[in-house]
Amino acid sequence: MKKIFFMVFGLLLTVTTAHAAIHVVATLPWIGSIVRELGGDKVQVTVLVKPSQDPHIIDAKPSFILAARKADVFMYNGLDLEIGYLPLIVESSRNAKLQPGKPGNFDCSRFVTVVEKNSTVDRSLGDVHPLGNPHYQYSPTNVQRVAEGIADRLAQLDGTHTEFFQLRLKAFSENMKQLP
């Protein structure tokens, strides 16, 4: 009887693990939207910043840290847009996968052409972004590049669904071409 129990338990554990979604935490709604589009039912997405909030001035809530602790990958805008809360969330999560340089730390700005990068920045210039304009999501070309990066990272994290992510990326790209 015990042998049958352990066989069934092992089978259930294998089935559950095989269908586990990639847990993604995205700082901004546009990033979360792309992840959902590309990942479908293979991802579980938590978006930290609401569309009605200013991403420049968000506080690192305990719920953000908890979400990051459970994440497989943390996707963020970059170019210091989230500088006020991102480092605190990543560090406080104590999630080794999300630390800088690890596959779970995904800076979307690595895939874009940065514009408006100032060589000298000081307070007299007002509210400027020293690493360049972080609002690159208004460029369809940049969004396409970020989507390609996201699809590649999802495939790295879940190689059994690489073809699925690539097909979804292809559909996403076709829809992007239809935009005015």
PyMOL commands that place a pseudoatom at each C-alpha (Angstrom):
pseudoatom trace, name=CA, resn=MET, resi=1, chain=A, elem=C, hetatm=0, pos=[0.000, 0.000, 0.000]
pseudoatom trace, name=CA, resn=LYS, resi=2, chain=A, elem=C, hetatm=0, pos=[2.831, 2.399, 0.884]
pseudoatom trace, name=CA, resn=LYS, resi=3, chain=A, elem=C, hetatm=0, pos=[4.516, 1.651, -2.421]
pseudoatom trace, name=CA, resn=ILE, resi=4, chain=A, elem=C, hetatm=0, pos=[1.389, 2.648, -4.376]
pseudoatom trace, name=CA, resn=PHE, resi=5, chain=A, elem=C, hetatm=0, pos=[1.045, 5.838, -2.310]
pseudoatom trace, name=CA, resn=PHE, resi=6, chain=A, elem=C, hetatm=0, pos=[4.619, 6.917, -3.076]
pseudoatom trace, name=CA, resn=MET, resi=7, chain=A, elem=C, hetatm=0, pos=[4.227, 6.070, -6.757]
pseudoatom trace, name=CA, resn=VAL, resi=8, chain=A, elem=C, hetatm=0, pos=[1.069, 8.209, -7.013]
pseudoatom trace, name=CA, resn=PHE, resi=9, chain=A, elem=C, hetatm=0, pos=[2.669, 10.988, -4.961]
pseudoatom trace, name=CA, resn=GLY, resi=10, chain=A, elem=C, hetatm=0, pos=[5.743, 10.940, -7.222]
pseudoatom trace, name=CA, resn=LEU, resi=11, chain=A, elem=C, hetatm=0, pos=[3.586, 11.047, -10.339]
pseudoatom trace, name=CA, resn=LEU, resi=12, chain=A, elem=C, hetatm=0, pos=[1.593, 14.004, -9.010]
pseudoatom trace, name=CA, resn=LEU, resi=13, chain=A, elem=C, hetatm=0, pos=[4.777, 15.836, -8.101]
pseudoatom trace, name=CA, resn=THR, resi=14, chain=A, elem=C, hetatm=0, pos=[6.177, 15.282, -11.599]
pseudoatom trace, name=CA, resn=VAL, resi=15, chain=A, elem=C, hetatm=0, pos=[2.966, 16.472, -13.277]
pseudoatom trace, name=CA, resn=THR, resi=16, chain=A, elem=C, hetatm=0, pos=[2.796, 19.575, -11.069]
pseudoatom trace, name=CA, resn=THR, resi=17, chain=A, elem=C, hetatm=0, pos=[6.426, 20.462, -11.712]
pseudoatom trace, name=CA, resn=ALA, resi=18, chain=A, elem=C, hetatm=0, pos=[6.110, 19.929, -15.460]
pseudoatom trace, name=CA, resn=HIS, resi=19, chain=A, elem=C, hetatm=0, pos=[3.286, 22.461, -15.710]
pseudoatom trace, name=CA, resn=ALA, resi=20, chain=A, elem=C, hetatm=0, pos=[4.634, 25.066, -13.304]
pseudoatom trace, name=CA, resn=ALA, resi=21, chain=A, elem=C, hetatm=0, pos=[4.478, 28.566, -14.740]
pseudoatom trace, name=CA, resn=ILE, resi=22, chain=A, elem=C, hetatm=0, pos=[7.415, 30.957, -14.763]
pseudoatom trace, name=CA, resn=HIS, resi=23, chain=A, elem=C, hetatm=0, pos=[6.768, 33.481, -11.994]
pseudoatom trace, name=CA, resn=VAL, resi=24, chain=A, elem=C, hetatm=0, pos=[7.491, 36.941, -13.389]
pseudoatom trace, name=CA, resn=VAL, resi=25, chain=A, elem=C, hetatm=0, pos=[7.480, 40.189, -11.467]
pseudoatom trace, name=CA, resn=ALA, resi=26, chain=A, elem=C, hetatm=0, pos=[7.336, 43.253, -13.719]
pseudoatom trace, name=CA, resn=THR, resi=27, chain=A, elem=C, hetatm=0, pos=[7.667, 46.769, -12.425]
pseudoatom trace, name=CA, resn=LEU, resi=28, chain=A, elem=C, hetatm=0, pos=[5.484, 48.416, -15.073]
pseudoatom trace, name=CA, resn=PRO, resi=29, chain=A, elem=C, hetatm=0, pos=[2.185, 47.512, -16.751]
pseudoatom trace, name=CA, resn=TRP, resi=30, chain=A, elem=C, hetatm=0, pos=[3.580, 47.658, -20.304]
pseudoatom trace, name=CA, resn=ILE, resi=31, chain=A, elem=C, hetatm=0, pos=[6.250, 45.102, -19.396]
pseudoatom trace, name=CA, resn=GLY, resi=32, chain=A, elem=C, hetatm=0, pos=[3.712, 42.832, -17.710]
pseudoatom trace, name=CA, resn=SER, resi=33, chain=A, elem=C, hetatm=0, pos=[1.452, 43.082, -20.744]
pseudoatom trace, name=CA, resn=ILE, resi=34, chain=A, elem=C, hetatm=0, pos=[4.207, 41.931, -23.107]
pseudoatom trace, name=CA, resn=VAL, resi=35, chain=A, elem=C, hetatm=0, pos=[5.145, 39.057, -20.792]
pseudoatom trace, name=CA, resn=ARG, resi=36, chain=A, elem=C, hetatm=0, pos=[1.516, 37.898, -20.663]
pseudoatom trace, name=CA, resn=GLU, resi=37, chain=A, elem=C, hetatm=0, pos=[1.231, 38.163, -24.443]
pseudoatom trace, name=CA, resn=LEU, resi=38, chain=A, elem=C, hetatm=0, pos=[4.385, 36.143, -25.047]
pseudoatom trace, name=CA, resn=GLY, resi=39, chain=A, elem=C, hetatm=0, pos=[4.089, 33.728, -22.150]
pseudoatom trace, name=CA, resn=GLY, resi=40, chain=A, elem=C, hetatm=0, pos=[0.387, 32.921, -22.195]
pseudoatom trace, name=CA, resn=ASP, resi=41, chain=A, elem=C, hetatm=0, pos=[-0.434, 30.199, -19.696]
pseudoatom trace, name=CA, resn=LYS, resi=42, chain=A, elem=C, hetatm=0, pos=[3.281, 29.438, -19.231]
pseudoatom trace, name=CA, resn=VAL, resi=43, chain=A, elem=C, hetatm=0, pos=[3.766, 32.538, -17.051]
pseudoatom trace, name=CA, resn=GLN, resi=44, chain=A, elem=C, hetatm=0, pos=[2.290, 33.997, -13.915]
pseudoatom trace, name=CA, resn=VAL, resi=45, chain=A, elem=C, hetatm=0, pos=[2.782, 37.768, -13.877]
pseudoatom trace, name=CA, resn=THR, resi=46, chain=A, elem=C, hetatm=0, pos=[2.699, 40.223, -10.987]
pseudoatom trace, name=CA, resn=VAL, resi=47, chain=A, elem=C, hetatm=0, pos=[2.897, 43.915, -11.921]
pseudoatom trace, name=CA, resn=LEU, resi=48, chain=A, elem=C, hetatm=0, pos=[4.022, 46.232, -9.133]
pseudoatom trace, name=CA, resn=VAL, resi=49, chain=A, elem=C, hetatm=0, pos=[3.138, 49.703, -10.429]
pseudoatom trace, name=CA, resn=LYS, resi=50, chain=A, elem=C, hetatm=0, pos=[-0.453, 50.481, -11.359]
pseudoatom trace, name=CA, resn=PRO, resi=51, chain=A, elem=C, hetatm=0, pos=[-1.148, 52.403, -14.592]
pseudoatom trace, name=CA, resn=SER, resi=52, chain=A, elem=C, hetatm=0, pos=[-2.413, 55.333, -12.512]
pseudoatom trace, name=CA, resn=GLN, resi=53, chain=A, elem=C, hetatm=0, pos=[0.827, 55.617, -10.518]
pseudoatom trace, name=CA, resn=ASP, resi=54, chain=A, elem=C, hetatm=0, pos=[3.967, 57.593, -11.324]
pseudoatom trace, name=CA, resn=PRO, resi=55, chain=A, elem=C, hetatm=0, pos=[6.774, 54.999, -11.635]
pseudoatom trace, name=CA, resn=HIS, resi=56, chain=A, elem=C, hetatm=0, pos=[9.339, 57.615, -10.590]
pseudoatom trace, name=CA, resn=ILE, resi=57, chain=A, elem=C, hetatm=0, pos=[8.006, 57.824, -7.024]
pseudoatom trace, name=CA, resn=ILE, resi=58, chain=A, elem=C, hetatm=0, pos=[6.927, 54.392, -5.820]
pseudoatom trace, name=CA, resn=ASP, resi=59, chain=A, elem=C, hetatm=0, pos=[7.737, 53.042, -2.363]
pseudoatom trace, name=CA, resn=ALA, resi=60, chain=A, elem=C, hetatm=0, pos=[9.025, 49.503, -1.900]
pseudoatom trace, name=CA, resn=LYS, resi=61, chain=A, elem=C, hetatm=0, pos=[6.057, 47.894, -0.156]
pseudoatom trace, name=CA, resn=PRO, resi=62, chain=A, elem=C, hetatm=0, pos=[6.376, 44.612, 1.730]
pseudoatom trace, name=CA, resn=SER, resi=63, chain=A, elem=C, hetatm=0, pos=[4.058, 43.029, -0.861]
pseudoatom trace, name=CA, resn=PHE, resi=64, chain=A, elem=C, hetatm=0, pos=[6.559, 43.943, -3.612]
pseudoatom trace, name=CA, resn=ILE, resi=65, chain=A, elem=C, hetatm=0, pos=[9.384, 42.290, -1.688]
pseudoatom trace, name=CA, resn=LEU, resi=66, chain=A, elem=C, hetatm=0, pos=[7.283, 39.175, -1.098]
pseudoatom trace, name=CA, resn=ALA, resi=67, chain=A, elem=C, hetatm=0, pos=[6.405, 38.973, -4.806]
pseudoatom trace, name=CA, resn=ALA, resi=68, chain=A, elem=C, hetatm=0, pos=[10.106, 39.283, -5.704]
pseudoatom trace, name=CA, resn=ARG, resi=69, chain=A, elem=C, hetatm=0, pos=[11.013, 36.595, -3.178]
pseudoatom trace, name=CA, resn=LYS, resi=70, chain=A, elem=C, hetatm=0, pos=[8.768, 34.134, -5.052]
pseudoatom trace, name=CA, resn=ALA, resi=71, chain=A, elem=C, hetatm=0, pos=[9.796, 35.237, -8.565]
pseudoatom trace, name=CA, resn=ASP, resi=72, chain=A, elem=C, hetatm=0, pos=[11.805, 33.341, -11.139]
pseudoatom trace, name=CA, resn=VAL, resi=73, chain=A, elem=C, hetatm=0, pos=[12.548, 36.563, -12.998]
pseudoatom trace, name=CA, resn=PHE, resi=74, chain=A, elem=C, hetatm=0, pos=[12.236, 40.272, -12.185]
pseudoatom trace, name=CA, resn=MET, resi=75, chain=A, elem=C, hetatm=0, pos=[11.693, 42.435, -15.284]
pseudoatom trace, name=CA, resn=TYR, resi=76, chain=A, elem=C, hetatm=0, pos=[12.118, 46.169, -15.026]
pseudoatom trace, name=CA, resn=ASN, resi=77, chain=A, elem=C, hetatm=0, pos=[12.326, 49.227, -17.267]
pseudoatom trace, name=CA, resn=GLY, resi=78, chain=A, elem=C, hetatm=0, pos=[15.877, 50.225, -16.335]
pseudoatom trace, name=CA, resn=LEU, resi=79, chain=A, elem=C, hetatm=0, pos=[17.750, 53.455, -17.042]
pseudoatom trace, name=CA, resn=ASP, resi=80, chain=A, elem=C, hetatm=0, pos=[17.235, 54.233, -13.343]
pseudoatom trace, name=CA, resn=LEU, resi=81, chain=A, elem=C, hetatm=0, pos=[13.480, 54.796, -13.730]
pseudoatom trace, name=CA, resn=GLU, resi=82, chain=A, elem=C, hetatm=0, pos=[12.936, 52.525, -10.718]
pseudoatom trace, name=CA, resn=ILE, resi=83, chain=A, elem=C, hetatm=0, pos=[16.056, 53.676, -8.833]
pseudoatom trace, name=CA, resn=GLY, resi=84, chain=A, elem=C, hetatm=0, pos=[14.060, 54.685, -5.745]
pseudoatom trace, name=CA, resn=TYR, resi=85, chain=A, elem=C, hetatm=0, pos=[12.655, 51.230, -5.052]
pseudoatom trace, name=CA, resn=LEU, resi=86, chain=A, elem=C, hetatm=0, pos=[14.156, 48.554, -7.321]
pseudoatom trace, name=CA, resn=PRO, resi=87, chain=A, elem=C, hetatm=0, pos=[17.452, 47.997, -5.452]
pseudoatom trace, name=CA, resn=LEU, resi=88, chain=A, elem=C, hetatm=0, pos=[15.627, 47.715, -2.131]
pseudoatom trace, name=CA, resn=ILE, resi=89, chain=A, elem=C, hetatm=0, pos=[13.155, 45.174, -3.506]
pseudoatom trace, name=CA, resn=VAL, resi=90, chain=A, elem=C, hetatm=0, pos=[15.838, 43.022, -5.138]
pseudoatom trace, name=CA, resn=GLU, resi=91, chain=A, elem=C, hetatm=0, pos=[18.119, 43.077, -2.098]
pseudoatom trace, name=CA, resn=SER, resi=92, chain=A, elem=C, hetatm=0, pos=[15.347, 42.579, 0.468]
pseudoatom trace, name=CA, resn=SER, resi=93, chain=A, elem=C, hetatm=0, pos=[13.818, 39.700, -1.487]
pseudoatom trace, name=CA, resn=ARG, resi=94, chain=A, elem=C, hetatm=0, pos=[16.874, 37.571, -0.686]
pseudoatom trace, name=CA, resn=ASN, resi=95, chain=A, elem=C, hetatm=0, pos=[16.162, 35.780, -3.958]
pseudoatom trace, name=CA, resn=ALA, resi=96, chain=A, elem=C, hetatm=0, pos=[19.498, 34.733, -5.444]
pseudoatom trace, name=CA, resn=LYS, resi=97, chain=A, elem=C, hetatm=0, pos=[17.919, 34.382, -8.924]
pseudoatom trace, name=CA, resn=LEU, resi=98, chain=A, elem=C, hetatm=0, pos=[17.134, 38.115, -9.090]
pseudoatom trace, name=CA, resn=GLN, resi=99, chain=A, elem=C, hetatm=0, pos=[20.487, 39.547, -8.133]
pseudoatom trace, name=CA, resn=PRO, resi=100, chain=A, elem=C, hetatm=0, pos=[22.402, 41.625, -10.722]
pseudoatom trace, name=CA, resn=GLY, resi=101, chain=A, elem=C, hetatm=0, pos=[24.119, 39.435, -13.286]
pseudoatom trace, name=CA, resn=LYS, resi=102, chain=A, elem=C, hetatm=0, pos=[21.787, 36.476, -12.702]
pseudoatom trace, name=CA, resn=PRO, resi=103, chain=A, elem=C, hetatm=0, pos=[19.265, 35.192, -15.306]
pseudoatom trace, name=CA, resn=GLY, resi=104, chain=A, elem=C, hetatm=0, pos=[16.353, 36.323, -13.132]
pseudoatom trace, name=CA, resn=ASN, resi=105, chain=A, elem=C, hetatm=0, pos=[17.425, 39.972, -13.253]
pseudoatom trace, name=CA, resn=PHE, resi=106, chain=A, elem=C, hetatm=0, pos=[16.060, 41.344, -16.524]
pseudoatom trace, name=CA, resn=ASP, resi=107, chain=A, elem=C, hetatm=0, pos=[16.727, 44.985, -17.461]
pseudoatom trace, name=CA, resn=CYS, resi=108, chain=A, elem=C, hetatm=0, pos=[14.524, 45.762, -20.471]
pseudoatom trace, name=CA, resn=SER, resi=109, chain=A, elem=C, hetatm=0, pos=[16.588, 48.838, -21.369]
pseudoatom trace, name=CA, resn=ARG, resi=110, chain=A, elem=C, hetatm=0, pos=[19.482, 46.580, -22.463]
pseudoatom trace, name=CA, resn=PHE, resi=111, chain=A, elem=C, hetatm=0, pos=[17.572, 45.962, -25.697]
pseudoatom trace, name=CA, resn=VAL, resi=112, chain=A, elem=C, hetatm=0, pos=[16.797, 49.536, -26.727]
pseudoatom trace, name=CA, resn=THR, resi=113, chain=A, elem=C, hetatm=0, pos=[18.502, 52.470, -28.348]
pseudoatom trace, name=CA, resn=VAL, resi=114, chain=A, elem=C, hetatm=0, pos=[18.881, 55.042, -25.579]
pseudoatom trace, name=CA, resn=VAL, resi=115, chain=A, elem=C, hetatm=0, pos=[18.116, 58.638, -26.502]
pseudoatom trace, name=CA, resn=GLU, resi=116, chain=A, elem=C, hetatm=0, pos=[18.567, 61.919, -24.689]
pseudoatom trace, name=CA, resn=LYS, resi=117, chain=A, elem=C, hetatm=0, pos=[21.601, 60.722, -22.766]
pseudoatom trace, name=CA, resn=ASN, resi=118, chain=A, elem=C, hetatm=0, pos=[23.276, 63.750, -21.206]
pseudoatom trace, name=CA, resn=SER, resi=119, chain=A, elem=C, hetatm=0, pos=[27.037, 63.894, -20.803]
pseudoatom trace, name=CA, resn=THR, resi=120, chain=A, elem=C, hetatm=0, pos=[26.790, 66.211, -17.791]
pseudoatom trace, name=CA, resn=VAL, resi=121, chain=A, elem=C, hetatm=0, pos=[23.937, 66.195, -15.334]
pseudoatom trace, name=CA, resn=ASP, resi=122, chain=A, elem=C, hetatm=0, pos=[23.354, 68.363, -12.306]
pseudoatom trace, name=CA, resn=ARG, resi=123, chain=A, elem=C, hetatm=0, pos=[20.400, 69.706, -10.348]
pseudoatom trace, name=CA, resn=SER, resi=124, chain=A, elem=C, hetatm=0, pos=[20.313, 72.922, -12.385]
pseudoatom trace, name=CA, resn=LEU, resi=125, chain=A, elem=C, hetatm=0, pos=[18.933, 70.897, -15.315]
pseudoatom trace, name=CA, resn=GLY, resi=126, chain=A, elem=C, hetatm=0, pos=[15.838, 69.930, -13.327]
pseudoatom trace, name=CA, resn=ASP, resi=127, chain=A, elem=C, hetatm=0, pos=[14.440, 66.404, -13.354]
pseudoatom trace, name=CA, resn=VAL, resi=128, chain=A, elem=C, hetatm=0, pos=[16.615, 64.652, -15.911]
pseudoatom trace, name=CA, resn=HIS, resi=129, chain=A, elem=C, hetatm=0, pos=[17.543, 61.027, -16.329]
pseudoatom trace, name=CA, resn=PRO, resi=130, chain=A, elem=C, hetatm=0, pos=[21.333, 60.744, -16.402]
pseudoatom trace, name=CA, resn=LEU, resi=131, chain=A, elem=C, hetatm=0, pos=[21.332, 57.366, -18.194]
pseudoatom trace, name=CA, resn=GLY, resi=132, chain=A, elem=C, hetatm=0, pos=[18.976, 58.573, -20.939]
pseudoatom trace, name=CA, resn=ASN, resi=133, chain=A, elem=C, hetatm=0, pos=[15.247, 58.811, -21.481]
pseudoatom trace, name=CA, resn=PRO, resi=134, chain=A, elem=C, hetatm=0, pos=[13.637, 55.799, -19.759]
pseudoatom trace, name=CA, resn=HIS, resi=135, chain=A, elem=C, hetatm=0, pos=[10.328, 56.309, -21.568]
pseudoatom trace, name=CA, resn=TYR, resi=136, chain=A, elem=C, hetatm=0, pos=[11.402, 54.278, -24.584]
pseudoatom trace, name=CA, resn=GLN, resi=137, chain=A, elem=C, hetatm=0, pos=[8.198, 52.208, -24.649]
pseudoatom trace, name=CA, resn=TYR, resi=138, chain=A, elem=C, hetatm=0, pos=[6.654, 54.839, -26.932]
pseudoatom trace, name=CA, resn=SER, resi=139, chain=A, elem=C, hetatm=0, pos=[8.857, 53.588, -29.762]
pseudoatom trace, name=CA, resn=PRO, resi=140, chain=A, elem=C, hetatm=0, pos=[7.449, 50.509, -31.534]
pseudoatom trace, name=CA, resn=THR, resi=141, chain=A, elem=C, hetatm=0, pos=[11.004, 49.546, -32.524]
pseudoatom trace, name=CA, resn=ASN, resi=142, chain=A, elem=C, hetatm=0, pos=[12.124, 49.571, -28.908]
pseudoatom trace, name=CA, resn=VAL, resi=143, chain=A, elem=C, hetatm=0, pos=[9.052, 47.620, -27.778]
pseudoatom trace, name=CA, resn=GLN, resi=144, chain=A, elem=C, hetatm=0, pos=[9.792, 45.012, -30.456]
pseudoatom trace, name=CA, resn=ARG, resi=145, chain=A, elem=C, hetatm=0, pos=[13.386, 44.688, -29.261]
pseudoatom trace, name=CA, resn=VAL, resi=146, chain=A, elem=C, hetatm=0, pos=[12.277, 44.310, -25.641]
pseudoatom trace, name=CA, resn=ALA, resi=147, chain=A, elem=C, hetatm=0, pos=[9.716, 41.667, -26.678]
pseudoatom trace, name=CA, resn=GLU, resi=148, chain=A, elem=C, hetatm=0, pos=[12.442, 39.697, -28.453]
pseudoatom trace, name=CA, resn=GLY, resi=149, chain=A, elem=C, hetatm=0, pos=[14.589, 39.866, -25.329]
pseudoatom trace, name=CA, resn=ILE, resi=150, chain=A, elem=C, hetatm=0, pos=[11.696, 38.738, -23.148]
pseudoatom trace, name=CA, resn=ALA, resi=151, chain=A, elem=C, hetatm=0, pos=[10.890, 35.794, -25.430]
pseudoatom trace, name=CA, resn=ASP, resi=152, chain=A, elem=C, hetatm=0, pos=[14.533, 34.713, -25.343]
pseudoatom trace, name=CA, resn=ARG, resi=153, chain=A, elem=C, hetatm=0, pos=[14.675, 34.945, -21.556]
pseudoatom trace, name=CA, resn=LEU, resi=154, chain=A, elem=C, hetatm=0, pos=[11.446, 32.982, -21.128]
pseudoatom trace, name=CA, resn=ALA, resi=155, chain=A, elem=C, hetatm=0, pos=[12.923, 30.291, -23.389]
pseudoatom trace, name=CA, resn=GLN, resi=156, chain=A, elem=C, hetatm=0, pos=[16.102, 30.247, -21.302]
pseudoatom trace, name=CA, resn=LEU, resi=157, chain=A, elem=C, hetatm=0, pos=[14.065, 29.773, -18.141]
pseudoatom trace, name=CA, resn=ASP, resi=158, chain=A, elem=C, hetatm=0, pos=[11.757, 27.150, -19.659]
pseudoatom trace, name=CA, resn=GLY, resi=159, chain=A, elem=C, hetatm=0, pos=[13.442, 25.464, -22.593]
pseudoatom trace, name=CA, resn=THR, resi=160, chain=A, elem=C, hetatm=0, pos=[10.609, 22.958, -23.026]
pseudoatom trace, name=CA, resn=HIS, resi=161, chain=A, elem=C, hetatm=0, pos=[8.403, 25.770, -24.354]
pseudoatom trace, name=CA, resn=THR, resi=162, chain=A, elem=C, hetatm=0, pos=[10.889, 27.612, -26.572]
pseudoatom trace, name=CA, resn=GLU, resi=163, chain=A, elem=C, hetatm=0, pos=[8.812, 27.024, -29.708]
pseudoatom trace, name=CA, resn=PHE, resi=164, chain=A, elem=C, hetatm=0, pos=[5.677, 28.261, -27.911]
pseudoatom trace, name=CA, resn=PHE, resi=165, chain=A, elem=C, hetatm=0, pos=[7.404, 31.527, -26.926]
pseudoatom trace, name=CA, resn=GLN, resi=166, chain=A, elem=C, hetatm=0, pos=[8.804, 32.019, -30.434]
pseudoatom trace, name=CA, resn=LEU, resi=167, chain=A, elem=C, hetatm=0, pos=[5.397, 31.482, -32.039]
pseudoatom trace, name=CA, resn=ARG, resi=168, chain=A, elem=C, hetatm=0, pos=[3.844, 33.988, -29.646]
pseudoatom trace, name=CA, resn=LEU, resi=169, chain=A, elem=C, hetatm=0, pos=[6.647, 36.442, -30.427]
pseudoatom trace, name=CA, resn=LYS, resi=170, chain=A, elem=C, hetatm=0, pos=[5.981, 36.032, -34.140]
pseudoatom trace, name=CA, resn=ALA, resi=171, chain=A, elem=C, hetatm=0, pos=[2.277, 36.821, -33.628]
pseudoatom trace, name=CA, resn=PHE, resi=172, chain=A, elem=C, hetatm=0, pos=[3.189, 39.791, -31.409]
pseudoatom trace, name=CA, resn=SER, resi=173, chain=A, elem=C, hetatm=0, pos=[5.567, 41.099, -34.086]
pseudoatom trace, name=CA, resn=GLU, resi=174, chain=A, elem=C, hetatm=0, pos=[2.901, 40.783, -36.781]
pseudoatom trace, name=CA, resn=ASN, resi=175, chain=A, elem=C, hetatm=0, pos=[0.488, 42.755, -34.614]
pseudoatom trace, name=CA, resn=MET, resi=176, chain=A, elem=C, hetatm=0, pos=[3.136, 45.433, -34.037]
pseudoatom trace, name=CA, resn=LYS, resi=177, chain=A, elem=C, hetatm=0, pos=[3.541, 45.832, -37.815]
pseudoatom trace, name=CA, resn=GLN, resi=178, chain=A, elem=C, hetatm=0, pos=[-0.159, 46.633, -38.080]
pseudoatom trace, name=CA, resn=LEU, resi=179, chain=A, elem=C, hetatm=0, pos=[0.172, 49.655, -35.782]
pseudoatom trace, name=CA, resn=PRO, resi=180, chain=A, elem=C, hetatm=0, pos=[0.047, 53.080, -37.428]
for i in range(1, 180): cmd.bond("trace and resi %d" % i, "trace and resi %d" % (i + 1))
show_as sticks, trace
zoom trace
